């Protein structure tokens, strides 16, 4: 699964040959780059000398080695570059000129000062696609303010809806806002690249993405409900404020495990009623089912509580009721479907030996991507990128190293 130091394991996937440089740290921007790197793009992750990306020191540690960056930096090239130096910024501009895609997460004022804003990038590389991620968007009056994913989640409307009616709003247990922004950023990059390939008049593209916007887009119905009905959807636990089904909740089994049950069609709700031993004719229409939501919920809760999780899941499967155990990471690691899908891969790591992590997703069957390296050491690819890809000479490299620019 692992390439040699020249990176011969890279370049496999749908995006082989695509050149990306990211002046982006922590989660959102780097995750957009990760989506592209997983599909074979050559992604150069630019980090300050000495300290590197803050994500290198984040999260749990084993034997002195943080684990987060092993995944966050996988399939990428790490180069060091101090953008506070004029010569560092000049080298950054050479990377921009080399790249097809530029990803930035610096504040708007810093981007302008360092020549990494849209106007500068477009001047350096008229056909480049620039993905700019910020807390509030480049066109807002708060463009120069810092932003983090959890604030984006709060502004999106998602956190207001998450949790139980009597409890506080709840953030999800991972970098939800950052991660969805990275995913939407990668999608936007590919949309722009499609136009670049099909439009003879393409003159670059600037993707301006605020951290709250991707989750805001995904809530879909909140705005139109408020606009047309004058109401504000509120927290309602696992049943959802605007539920697509009469049955949707989590239930605790007699042996203490949690199970999610959902039924989004008239037929599937009738299956639940039949499983509970009730008269199906009382649940023949959507109107009848919605009117009986409380009864269905209470009935399922009592039924599940009387049985083990395995017994519940077997009965649900036999009755064609869609249900699942609520998985932990340990459940995922042991699950046969994850194994059958090859969704967990083992990758050799220079510090830790074999490590397991998510496979490249989604799966492409004709030309799949692959994980060919874990997150690289800081500056591991300086020689490859600066000497071979940008063509810097020995003297120029030596001078930059002597002045601690790289």
For each residue, the residues with C-beta under 8 A, 3 or more apart:
1: 9 345 346 347 348 370 371 372
2: 9 347 348 372 373
3: 6 7 8 9 10 372 373
4: 7 8 9
5: 380 384
6: 3 384
7: 3 4 10 11 77 372 373 381 384
8: 3 4
9: 1 2 3 4 12 370 372 373
10: 3 7 40 42 75 372 373
11: 7 16 17 40 42
12: 9 16 40 367 368 369 370 372
13: 16 38 39 40 41 360 364 367 368 369 370
14: 39 40 364 367 369
15: 18 36 39 40 41 369
16: 11 12 13 40 41
17: 11 40 41 42
18: 15 36 40 41 42 100 101 193
19: 41 42 44 98 99 100 101
20: 33 36 37 41 42 43 44 99 100 101 102 103
21: 43 44 46 95 96 98 99 101 102 103
22: 29 30 32 33 43 44 45 46 102 103 104
23: 46 83 92 102 103 104 105 106 116
24: 28 29 30 32 33 103 104 105 133
25: 29 30 47 53 54 55 105
26: 29 30 53 54 55 58 105 178
27: 30 31 55 72 149 175 178 179 182
28: 24 31 32 105 133 149 177 178 179 181 182 185 211
29: 22 24 25 26 32 33 103 104 105 131 133 182 185
30: 22 24 25 26 27 33 34 45 53 55 72 73 103 182
31: 27 28 34 35 72 178 179 181 182 183 185 186
32: 22 24 28 29 35 36 103 131 133 181 182 183 185 186 189
33: 20 22 24 29 30 36 37 41 43 45 76 103
34: 30 31 37 38 43 72 74 75 76 182
35: 31 32 38 39 182 183 186
36: 15 18 20 32 33 39 41 43 101 186 189
37: 20 33 34 40 41 42 43 74 75 76
38: 13 34 35 74 75 360 361 369 371
39: 13 14 15 35 36 360 364 369
40: 10 11 12 13 14 15 16 17 18 37 369
41: 13 15 16 17 18 19 20 33 36 37 101
42: 10 11 17 18 19 20 37 77
43: 20 21 22 33 34 36 37 75 76 77
44: 19 20 21 22 76 77 79 95 99 381 385
45: 22 30 33 53 73 76 77 78 79
46: 21 22 23 79 80 81 83 92 95
47: 25 51 52 53 78 79 80 81 378 379
48: 51 52 80 81 82 83
49: 80 81 82 378 379 404 405 406
50: 80
51: 47 48 54
52: 47 48 56 78 80 378 379
53: 25 26 30 45 47 56 69 73
54: 25 26 51 57 58
55: 25 26 27 30 58 68 69 72 73
56: 52 53 66 69 73 375 378
57: 54 66
58: 26 54 55 66 68 69
59: 66 67 68
60: 66 67 68
61: 64 65 66 67
62: 65 67 352
63: 351 352
64: 61
65: 61 62 70 351 352
66: 56 57 58 59 60 61 69 70
67: 59 60 61 62 70 71
68: 55 58 59 60 71 72
69: 53 55 56 58 66 72 73 375
70: 65 66 67 73 74 349 352 355 357 374 375
71: 67 68 74 357 358 374 375
72: 27 30 31 34 55 68 69 375
73: 30 45 53 55 56 69 70 76 78 374 375 376
74: 34 37 38 70 71 347 357 371 373 374 375
75: 10 34 37 38 43 371 372 373
76: 33 34 37 43 44 45 73 375 376
77: 7 42 43 44 45 376 380 381 384 385
78: 45 47 52 73 375 376 377 378 379 380 381
79: 44 45 46 47 379 381 382 385 386 406
80: 46 47 48 49 50 52 378 379 382 406
81: 46 47 48 49 88 91 92 405 406
82: 48 49 85 88 404 405 406
83: 23 46 48 88 89 92 114
84: 88
85: 82 88 89 403 405
86: 89 90
87: 90 91 400 403 405
88: 81 82 83 84 85 91 92 400 405 406
89: 83 85 86 92 93 114 115
90: 86 87 93 94
91: 81 87 88 94 95 386 390 400 405 406
92: 23 46 81 83 88 89 95 96 114 115 116
93: 89 90 96 97 115 120 124
94: 90 91 97 98 390
95: 21 44 46 91 92 98 99 385 390
96: 21 92 93 99 102 116 120 121 124 125 128
97: 93 94 124 125
98: 19 21 94 95 389 390
99: 19 20 21 44 95 96 102 125 128
100: 18 19 20 127 128 129 193
101: 18 19 20 21 36 41 128 129 130 131 189 193
102: 20 21 22 23 96 99 116 121 125 128 129 130 131
103: 20 21 22 23 24 29 30 32 33 130 131 133 185
104: 22 23 24 29 111 116 130 131 132 133
105: 23 24 25 26 28 29 132 133 134
106: 23 110 111 114 116
107: 110 111 134 143 144 145 146
108: 111 112 117 134 138 143 144
109: 112 113 144
110: 106 107 113 114
111: 104 106 107 108 114 116 117 120 132
112: 108 109 115 117 120
113: 109 110
114: 83 89 92 106 110 111
115: 89 92 93 112 120 124
116: 23 92 96 102 104 106 111 120 121
117: 108 111 112 120 121 132
118: 121 122 130 132 138 206
119: 122 123
120: 93 96 111 112 115 116 117 123 124
121: 96 102 116 117 118 124 125 128 130 204
122: 118 119 125 126 128 130 203 204 206
123: 119 120 126
124: 93 96 97 115 120 121 128
125: 96 97 99 102 121 122 128 204
126: 122 123 203 204
127: 100 196 202 203 204
128: 96 99 100 101 102 121 122 124 125 204
129: 100 101 102 189 192 193 196 204 205 207
130: 101 102 103 104 118 121 122 204 205 206 207
131: 29 32 101 102 103 104 185 188 189 207 209
132: 104 105 111 117 118 138 206 207 208 209
133: 24 28 29 32 103 104 105 181 185 209 210 211
134: 105 107 108 137 138 143 147 208 209 210 211
135: 142 145 146 147 148 151 152 210 211
136: 140 142 143 145 147 210 211 212
137: 134 140 143 208 209 210 213
138: 108 118 132 134 143 208
139: 143 208
140: 136 137 143 210
141:
142: 135 136 145
143: 107 108 134 136 137 138 139 140
144: 107 108 109
145: 107 135 136 142
146: 107 135
147: 134 135 136 151 152 210 211
148: 135 151 152 178 211
149: 27 28 152 153 175 176 177 178 179 181 211
150: 153 154 171 177
151: 135 147 148 154 155 177 211 212
152: 135 147 148 149 155 156 177 178 181 210 211 212 213 215
153: 149 150 156 158 159 171 172 176 177 212 215
154: 150 151 159 160 169 171 212
155: 151 152 211 212 216
156: 152 153 159 177 212 213 214 215 216 219
157: 160 161 215 216 219 222
158: 153 161 162 176 215 216 218 219
159: 153 154 156 162 169 170 171
160: 154 157 169 234 235
161: 157 158 169 219 222 233 234 235 240 241
162: 158 159 169 170 171 172 235
163: 167 168 169 170 235 237
164: 167 235 236 237
165: 234 235 236 237
166:
167: 163 164 170 235
168: 163
169: 154 159 160 161 162 163 235
170: 159 162 163 167
171: 150 153 154 159 162 176
172: 153 162 176
173:
174: 179
175: 27 149 178 179
176: 149 153 158 171 172 179 180 215
177: 28 149 150 151 152 153 156 180 181 211 212 214 215
178: 26 27 28 31 148 149 152 175 181 182 211
179: 27 28 31 149 174 175 176 182 183
180: 176 177 183 184 214 215 218
181: 28 31 32 133 149 152 177 178 184 185 209 211 213 214
182: 27 28 29 30 31 32 34 35 178 179 185 186
183: 31 32 35 179 180 186 187 214
184: 180 181 187 188 209 213 214 217
185: 28 29 31 32 103 131 133 181 182 188 189 207 209
186: 31 32 35 36 182 183 189 190
187: 183 184 190 191
188: 131 184 185 191 192 207 209
189: 32 36 101 129 131 185 186 192 193 207
190: 186 187 193 194
191: 187 188 194 195
192: 129 188 189 195 196 205 207
193: 18 100 101 129 189 190 196 197
194: 190 191 197 198
195: 191 192 198 199 202 205
196: 127 129 192 193 199 202 205
197: 193 194
198: 194 195
199: 195 196 202
200:
201:
202: 127 195 196 199 205
203: 122 126 127
204: 121 122 125 126 127 128 129 130
205: 129 130 192 195 196 202
206: 118 122 130 132
207: 129 130 131 132 185 188 189 192
208: 132 134 137 138 139
209: 131 132 133 134 137 181 184 185 188 213 214
210: 133 134 135 136 137 140 147 152 213
211: 28 133 134 135 136 147 148 149 151 152 155 177 178 181 214
212: 136 151 152 153 154 155 156 177 215 216
213: 137 152 156 181 184 209 210 216 217
214: 156 177 180 181 183 184 209 211 217 218
215: 152 153 156 157 158 176 177 180 212 218 219
216: 155 156 157 158 212 213 219
217: 184 213 214 220
218: 158 180 214 215
219: 156 157 158 161 215 216 222 223
220: 217
221: 224 225 233 242
222: 157 161 219 225 226 233
223: 219 226 227
224: 221 227 228
225: 221 222 228 229 231 233 242
226: 222 223 229 230 231 232 233
227: 223 224
228: 224 225
229: 225 226
230: 226
231: 225 226
232: 226
233: 161 221 222 225 226 241 242
234: 160 161 165 241
235: 160 161 162 163 164 165 167 169 241
236: 164 165 239 240 241 243
237: 163 164 165 249
238: 248 249 250 260
239: 236 243 248 249 293 297
240: 161 236 243 244 248
241: 161 233 234 235 236
242: 221 225 233
243: 236 239 240 246 248 293
244: 240 248 264
245: 248 262 263 264 265 268 269
246: 243 263 269 286 289 290 292 293 296
247: 261 262 263 268 269 272 293 296 297 300
248: 238 239 240 243 244 245 261 262 263 264
249: 237 238 239 260 261 297 300 301
250: 238 258 259 260 261 326
251: 258 259 260 261 300 301 304 305
252: 256 257 258 259 304 305
253: 256 257 258 259 304 305 307 308 309 312
254: 304 305 306 307 308
255: 308 309
256: 252 253
257: 252 253 308 309 325 326
258: 250 251 252 253 325 326
259: 250 251 252 253 304 309 312 313 323 324 325 326
260: 238 249 250 251 323 324 326
261: 247 248 249 250 251 272 300 304 316 321 322 323
262: 245 247 248 322 323
263: 245 246 247 248 268 269 271 272 321 322
264: 244 245 248 268
265: 245 268 269
266: 269 270 283 284 285 286 289
267: 270 271
268: 245 247 263 264 265 271 272 320 321 322
269: 245 246 247 263 265 266 272 273 283 289 296
270: 266 267 273 274 280 283 284
271: 263 267 268 274 275 319 320 321
272: 247 261 263 268 269 275 276 296 300 319 321
273: 269 270 276 278 279 280 282 283 296
274: 270 271 277 278 280 319
275: 271 272 303 315 316 319 321
276: 272 273 296 299 300 303
277: 274
278: 273 274 282 283 299
279: 273 282
280: 270 273 274 283 284
281: 284
282: 273 278 279 288 292
283: 266 269 270 273 278 280 288 289 292 296
284: 266 270 280 281 288
285: 266 288 289
286: 246 266 289 290
287: 290 291
288: 282 283 284 285 291 292
289: 246 266 269 283 285 286 292 293 296
290: 246 286 287 293
291: 287 288
292: 246 282 283 288 289 295 296
293: 239 243 246 247 289 290 296 297
294: 297 298
295: 292 298 299
296: 246 247 269 272 273 276 283 289 292 293 299 300
297: 239 247 249 293 294 300 301
298: 294 295 301 302
299: 276 278 295 296 302 303
300: 247 249 251 261 272 276 296 297 303 304
301: 249 251 297 298 304 305
302: 298 299 305 306
303: 275 276 299 300 306 307 312
304: 251 252 253 254 259 261 300 301 307 312
305: 251 252 253 254 301 302
306: 254 302 303
307: 253 254 303 304 311 312 315
308: 253 254 255 257 311 312
309: 253 255 257 259 312 313 325
310: 313 314
311: 307 308 314 315
312: 253 259 303 304 307 308 309 315 316 323
313: 259 309 310 316 317 323 324 325
314: 310 311 317 318
315: 275 307 311 312 318 319
316: 261 275 312 313 319 321 322 323
317: 313 314 320 321 323
318: 314 315
319: 271 272 274 275 315 316
320: 268 271 317
321: 261 263 268 271 272 275 316 317
322: 261 262 263 268 316
323: 259 260 261 262 312 313 316 317
324: 259 260 313 327
325: 257 258 259 309 313 331
326: 250 257 258 259 260
327: 324 331 332 335
328: 331 332
329: 332 333
330: 333 334
331: 325 327 328 334 335
332: 327 328 329 335 338 344
333: 329 330 338 344 356
334: 330 331
335: 327 331 332 338 339
336: 339 340
337: 340 341
338: 332 333 335 341 343 344
339: 335 336 342 343 344
340: 336 337
341: 337 338 363
342: 339 345 359 363
343: 338 339 358 359 361
344: 332 333 338 339 356 357 358 359
345: 1 342 356 357 358 359 360 370 371
346: 1 354 355 356
347: 1 2 74 354 355 356 357 371 373 374
348: 1 2 353 354 355 374
349: 70 352 353 354 355 374
350: 374 377
351: 63 65
352: 62 63 65 70 349 355
353: 348 349
354: 346 347 348 349
355: 70 346 347 348 349 352 374
356: 333 344 345 346 347
357: 70 71 74 344 345 347 371 374
358: 71 343 344 345 361
359: 342 343 344 345 363 371
360: 13 38 39 345 363 368 369 370 371
361: 38 343 358
362:
363: 341 342 359 360 368
364: 13 14 39 367 368 369
365: 368
366:
367: 12 13 14 364
368: 12 13 360 363 364 365
369: 12 13 14 15 38 39 40 360 364
370: 1 9 12 13 345 360
371: 1 38 74 75 345 347 357 359 360 374
372: 1 2 3 7 9 10 12 75
373: 2 3 7 9 10 74 75 347 376
374: 70 71 73 74 347 348 349 350 355 357 371
375: 56 69 70 71 72 73 74 76 78
376: 73 76 77 78 373 380 381
377: 78 350 380
378: 47 49 52 56 78 80
379: 47 49 52 78 79 80 382 406
380: 5 77 78 376 377
381: 7 44 77 78 79 376 384 385
382: 79 80 379 385 386 406
383: 386 387 388
384: 5 6 7 77 381 387 388 389
385: 44 77 79 95 381 382 388 389 390
386: 79 91 382 383 389 390 392 397 406
387: 383 384 390 391 392 397
388: 383 384 385 391
389: 98 384 385 386
390: 91 94 95 98 385 386 387
391: 387 388
392: 386 387 396 397 400
393: 396 397
394: 397 398
395: 398 399
396: 392 393 399 400
397: 386 387 392 393 394 400 401 406
398: 394 395 401 402
399: 395 396 402 403
400: 87 88 91 392 396 397 403 405 406
401: 397 398 404 405 406
402: 398 399
403: 85 87 399 400
404: 49 82 401
405: 49 81 82 85 87 88 91 400 401
406: 49 79 80 81 82 88 91 379 382 386 397 400 401
